[in-house]
Structure formats: structure tokens, C-alpha cells
Amino acid sequence: MLVAKWYNNRDVRLEEMPIPQIGPGELLIRVEASGICGSDIMEWYRLDRAPLVLGHEIGGQVAAVGEGVTRYKVGDRVAAAHHVPCNTCYYCLDGNHTVCETLRQTNFDPGGFAEYIRLPAINVDRGVFLLPDEMSYEEATFIEPLACVLRGQRRVSRLVSGQMGKSVLVIGSGVAGLLHIMLARTLGIRRIVATDVNDYRLEAALRFGADVVIRTEEDMPARLRQVNEGRLFDLVIVSTGATSAIVQALKVVERGGTILFFAPTGPGVTVPISVNELFWRNDITLTTSYAGSPADYQTALELIRSGTFRVRPMITHRLSLAEIGLGFQLVIKAENSIKVIIEPGMQIET
């Protein structure tokens, strides 16, 4: 089979690999669509493990079924979670599935940027989701990122309960930022403002539910007070790993508010924080969120299936496996693109 093997962000090669052999309890999935995630371009995170076959946002079809699998059959249309929890450890029983050690060790074989992947038995047991007929494979690639967004906003649910007067600021209007905007709108938040350095993405933020968009500028606190009745923001969601965005978030959160750091930074990044100003005097809550639980995946699937989340308009590029190098550059440059989808079965016209 053909795979896209990642050596670094400027070197992604189309190579041949054997189709994985499945064992008892496992599934072989033919990948129909696989999204390029912002985390796929984090060189610092995986360069020492290269070469790799990346890709974890997939929709596909069951191509073979291992012995003992009864819930799925050849031809089933599915989405799958690459990381799954054990459901029995201290963290899982406490509701913190995404810090489970098993979740950190599970994955696809080899990765979603391939014609086929093998799903280990534990993934088959708790990380496969049948797609309804009305959901496309492309839409299925949004299940994983939306699951992550759902978990993030659950962690700050005290502030996103639809109460009158609540306001949300989303810093960074890429795919994750847009999904946060859509979820905040669905939950009835009164005022949603989005910022970015890219005008194309700001226009997208308006289309997907932001009330106001602002291009990042010098005096953001003053500018944001103008659009929020003189107040700063009850919830600030940082959907970019830029250090400047983190520093900005600390300046634009309202007293008693919360900052959700949703995106990782580069390695070794530190930001000075005034304990007295943020915590003691202003009672600010800082929190993070990583990944999503199987329940979040199921909820995400239903939100997309029902049409509550219209994700297809986010897709700006559909590329073949041979064009994945272009796809990576589109995501890295983050100019006139939002979601880039790789379709391994796509044939390039000559």
C-alpha cells in the first residue's frame, strides 16, 4: 500500500509499505479521508522519532475483520479514535480519561496518511464509531477535533452554560478556534468575539458564529472593551500556541474569569505570571485540555450528524496522498486555508 511518510515538515514522501496484517479482535480499515491536524506540523514534538506515518482524523471503511469481532463487518463505514483509555485506572474512574497512561500508548498502525490502517483490539473495543448514512467520510474527519473541543468546554462548563451576560473570546481562528466558536454559539453564549492575525480566518470566524472579529493589534484590552460593553471576557480560549497569544489572554480576561489554554506551545516556553494580580486579587482560573474521551467522540458524531455543526464548509482543500507535501505547507503557512483533507483513494488528473 501507499503511505505518506513524514521525515520533517518539508520532507513528506510517498512510499510503499505492506498492508498491515490483523489479528484476533482487530480491524483493517481502508482510509477514505484523513485530516491534517495542527499537531501534525509540530516538528519539535516528533522529529526525534521520524520517519513516521502521521494522521489521526480519519473516516474509512472496514476492509477486513479479525477473529472474534462481532460488532463490525466488512463494508461498514466508520470513524476511529487513535488514542483510547483503559477505563479502569485511577484517572479514568475519576473522569480524566485523557490522562490515562493507556490512552497515551495506543495508536493506529501505521497512521491515517495511508491507504489502510490496522486498529488494535483495544481501539476496536472502545474507539470505533459507525457512521450514519448521511455523514460523509470528510465530515467524519471532524469527529476527533470536535471531541477535543467538547472536552475543553466541559472543563469550563461553569462559564459556558448559556447564562445571560457571559462572553467568550477565542484567540486564534483556525479549525479548533472555529469549532470553539460554533460550540459556544450552540450553548447560547451572549457575545462571542474572535481574533487572529489572518483576515481570511477572521472572515471564516464570522461565518461560523462570531459576533465580532478583531485583527490582533497592540492595545487589545482597550479594543476588546469597546466591543464588550466596557468589560473584558469571562472566558478566553487560546487556540494557538503563540506565546504572544498567551500573554494577551492574561491581559483580557475579566475578574473571576477563566482562561482555557487549548493549544500547546513550542518546547520550553514560559510566561511570567503575577500570582497576586491574577489569582489572589482577580480570582482568575487557568486550565488546559487535551484530547477527548470516547463519550466526547460519540457526542461529536451526533452533533455533526444532526446538522448542528455544519463542518463541510470548513474544508478548503481536498488532496491526494501524493499531494500531501502541499497539504502540510498549506497548514504551516495558514493563509488561505482552513481544513485540508487527504483522500488516499483520490486519483490525480493528468
N, C-alpha and C positions, 0 to 999 in steps of 0.2 A: 504494500500500500504506500501511498504518498503521504509524507508528513512535512510540515514546515518546522525545521529545526533552528532554534534560536541560539546564536553564538554571542551576539550583542545587538543593540538596537539598530545598528547599521548593517548587520550581517545575519539575515534570516534566510536559510537555504531550503530549497525543495529537495528532499531526499527520499530514498526508498527504505522502508522497514518491513519486516514480516508482520502480517496481520496477527494480533495477539491471540494466543490460544487460551480458551476459557476453561475453567474447572468447575467443580460442583458449586452450585449456588450463585454462579456468576452470569453476566450477560455480555454479549458483544453488541455494541451499538454502532450503526453507521451514522456518522455525523452529517447532518444536513445543514446546520448553521451554527456558527460559533462566534461570539462577540469578542472584540478586542477590548479588554478592561484597562483602565488607567494603571492598575497594579502590574499589568504585563510589561509596561515600559520602565519599571523601576530597576535599572541595571544594578544599582548597589545591593539590591536585595537578593539577587540570584546569579550575579556574574561569576562568582567562585564555584558555581555548580554547573555552569554551561559546558557542553551544549544541552539544551532542554527542548522538549516539545511542550509549549505552553498552551493556554486556552482552557477556561473552566466555565464559560457561559454557553451552554450547548442545548440544542434541540436536535433529536435524531430518531432513528427507527431501530427497533430490536432486530438484529440480523441473526443471532444465534442465542440459544437458551441452554444454560448449564444444567446438569443433573440436579433434580430436587427443586428447581424453580417452578412454582405453580401459579404465581400471581401475574406473570407476564408471558407473552408468546411472540413468536416471530411475526413481525409486521406491526407490532404496537408502536405508536408514536409517543415519545417520552421526552421529558427533561430529566436532568440528574444533578444531584449535588456532588461536588468533588470532595468536600470535607464533610464527614458525618460524625456525630458524637457517639459515645458508648451508651449513654442513657442510664448508667448505673453508678458512676463515680460521685464523689462529693460535689463537684461543680455542677454536673447535670442534675442531680437531685435538688440542688439549690436554685435551679432555673438558669444557671450560667453555662449553657451548652457550648457556647463558642470559645470558652477557655479550657474545654476538656482536652486532655492530652491525646486521646484517640482522634479527635477532630483534627488536631494539628498534624497527625501522621497519615491520615487517609488521603487518597487522591485517585485520579484517573490513570489508566495505563494506555498510551503514554501521555496524552493530553488532547485537548479539544481541537487543536490545529492539525488534524489528521483525518484520514478517511474513515478510520474505525478506532474505537476505544474499547478497552476491557473494563467492565465495572466489577471490582472485587465484591465478594459476597456481602460484606458489611454495608457497602454502598447500595447494593440491591435490596437489602433488608430494610433500610431506613432512609434512602436517598433517591428513590426513583418515583417520578410523578407522571401519571398518564395524562396526555394532552387531550383536551376535548376537541371534537372535530372542527370547531370554529376557530381554534387557535393555530396560527401558522408556526412553523419552526423558527422563523425570525423573531416572532413575538416571544417564543419560549426562551430565547437568549436573555430576555429581560427579567426572568423569574429570579435568578440569583442576585443581581444588583438590587432589585426591588426588595427582596427578602432582607438584605443588609440594611436598607433604608428603613424598613418596618421595625427592625430591632432597634435601630438607632433612636427612632422617635418613641418607641415604647419606653426606652430608658429615660426619656424626658417627658413622659406622658402627663405629668402634673401640669405642664405648660402647654400641651397640645390637645387639650380636652374640649376645645371649641368654646371656651369661656369668652364672653364679650370683653373686648379691650385688649386681648392678647395680641402680640405682634411677633413676627418671625423675620429674621434677616438671614438670608442664605448667601454666604460669601463663596463665590465660585460656581459658575452656571454651566458646568459640564454635565455629563449624564447623571451622576449622583446628585448634583445640585438641582437639576430639573425634576428628578424623581422626588426629592425632598419638597420641592415647591408643590408638586402635584398632590403629595400626601397631606401637606399642611392645608391645601385648599379643600381636599376631601374631608378633612377633620373640622372644617369650619373656622379656621383662624381668621380673625378680622382683617389683619393687614399683613401682607407678605411682600417683602422687598428683597430684590436680588442684586448682587454686584458682580462685576467681572471686569477684566481688562480688555475683553474682546467684544466688539459691538455685535458680531454675528450671534454670539451666545446670549447676549443681553436681549436681542430680538426674540430668540428662542424662549428665554425665560418669560417674556410677556405672553407668548403664545401658549405656554404651558401653565399659566396661572398666577404669575407675579402681578401684583397691583402696580408696582413701581420698579423700574430698574435704574441703576446708577453705575456709571463707569467709575471704577476706582480712582480716587483723586486724593489730594493732600489732606484736606480738612474734612475727613469723613464724619466725625461726630456731629459737626455743625450741619453738614448736608443732610445727614440722616434725621436729625431732629426736625428739619424742615418738612420732611415727608411723613413724620410720625407724631404730629401734634405736640412737638416740643419734647418728646420723650425719646430715650434710647430704646433698645429692643429687649423684650422679655426672654426670647430665645434666639441665640445666634448659632447657626450651623456652619461650621467651617468645612467646606467640601473641596478644599485644595490644600496641598502640603506646603505652600509657600510660607516662609517664615513671616513675611510682611502681613499676610492674611491673619496669622495667629496673633501678632502684635496688635493688629487693627481690631480683632474681635475683643480683646481685653479692654479696648477703649470705647466700644459701642454697645456693651451690654448694660441693661438697666439694673438699678439696685434691686436685689432679690431675684435677679435673672439667672439664666443658665447658658453656658457655652458648651456645645457638643462638638468635639474635635473628631470629625468623621474621616479625615484623610491622613495617612502617615506623612511624616516629613522625611527629608534625607537623613542619613545616619549622623548621630552626634549633635543634632540641632538642639539648642537650649534657648529658653526665653526667660528673661528676668521677670519675676512676679512680685508685686508688693503684697505681702500677706495681710498687712493691716488694711490697705485700701480695698483690696478685692474681697477678702474673707471676713475680717473682723468688723469693718465698718459697713460694707455694702452687701454682705451675705451672698456673694456670687458662688454659684455651683459650677465646677468644671467637671466634665465627664467625657468619655470616649465610647466608641462602639466598634466592634469587629465582627464581621461575618453575620450569618443568620442561622437560626435553628431550623430543623425540619418543619416545624409548625409555621415559621415565617415563610418558608418556601410555599407551603400549601396555601397560605393566605395570599401571597403574591400571585400565585397562579389564578386564584379565584378573582382577584381584583382585575387582572388582565382579561380573563375570560368574560367577565361581566361587562366589559367596556368602561368600567370606572376609570381605568388607566389606559388611555389610548397611546400606546408606546410606538406603534409603527411609524408615525410621523417623525420620531427622533432619528430614524435610520437615514443617514445621508449618503452612505457608500455601501455597496454590495460588491465584494471582490472574490475572485477565485483564490484557491490555495497558492497558486503560482504568483499571485499579486500581493501576497501578504507583506512583503517588504514595503510596498507603497502604503499599505494599511497602517503599519507601525509608524511611518513618517507622518501620516495624517493625524494620528493620535498624539504623537510627540509635539507637532507644531501647533495643534489645537487652534487652527484658524477657521476655515470654513467647513468644519465637520463637527458632527455630534457623535453619532454611533456608527461605528464601522463594523460590518458583519462579513465574516469569511464563510463562503459556501464551498466546501470541498468538492462537491459534485458539479460545480459550475464549469462550463466549457468556455474558453476564451475564443472569441470570434477572430478569425484570421482573414 
